[in-house]
């Protein structure tokens, strides 16, 4: 077992729907006791009243491995990390952890809101079993990484969400734990900070520490992790090289004529504007559900604004990628100076591509909205869609060669 950092042995986690687990007061605990007693006397708990968040999950992770965990919402990813972090107990099976664990499962995990940033750094270090001198050696590096020097002696309850997550990540990544568990919390930060965090996790991995990374960012999974696990309905359905697992995950996302995003929680941004629906089609049929090579294609993004106020200086982006997350097309309002001065209530952002240059195949689409330079909404892998064969050049020849299409022409000059 000397080279094993994490071992999961047939872990299962069962939740009773509607049953209170957390007790904030003595009254809550007493109420729950009598509720359970009455339920036990009246009837047995039906199977329909329970749900297995995890079922028969087994794996081993060696010291120094960086492993990604992916899957759709409700697959059991966060529940697994909570069990490994000892936040919750499994209903069956067991998890063995060999080494000190640092975890970042949600913004400010382990922070006390009344304490200052400085005090919370030392508190987290003590929780990890570090001495005061060990924490002092890392203190300046943590504060510089989090970029909160001016506010380090301010209670963290007054921090913005961005400041909160920067400090929380800095603490988790810099203190000397052998195992780092990271859930999808980097979405709170801006793009520059996300890149900085991914770089730091890469450094942590090079130091030989073990990293378990949950994310919806497939490029980050492929870039950081040689190995990944795909969870579905609480079970590990594939444990393999990250490229193969990412490709299988992408193939599970359905291609639909209209994609509803209103209930998606795997998104980032402060939420003042949200994309709630996407429709793809052609100029002749905007609801076709797919694009056609060489055709005049359109994308319609329904949005909703929070509250009744007017939002100004709006920037909208559609990003088209291959199924393995390689970038292809960036369609942004700012790049082409299609300024949207103000919006309120609800409406539709519409993007038109007069002559689609993509070859036939299947692609990923991501969306992003900013207002006054602040990220309002971003959904990675918002939709999967197909591009059908089309006569791009108007010559009657369909495109069989692969690659990217463009407008071009040949000419000839004789030397004689």
Secondary structure, DSSP 8 states (H G I E B T S, - for coil): -TTEEEEEEEEEEEEETT-----SSHHHHHHHHHHHHHHHHH----GGGEEEEEEEEEEEEETT-EEEEE--TTSSHHHHHHHHTTSS--SEEEEEE-S-EEEE-STTTT--TTSBHHHHHHHHHHHTT--HHHHHHHHHHHHHHHT-GGGTTSBGGGS-HHHHHHHHHHHHHHS--SEEEE-S-GGGS-HHHHHHHHHHHHHHHHTT-EEEEE-S-HHHHHHH-SEEEEEETTEEEEEEEHHHHHHHHHHHS-B-SEEE-TT--S-BS-SSEEEEEEEEEESS-TTSSSEETTS-EEEEEEEEESSS--EEEEEEEEEEE-TT--EEEEEETTTTT--EEEE-SEEEEEEEESS--B-SEEEEEEEEEEETTEEEEEEEEEEEEEEE---TTSSS----S-SB------------
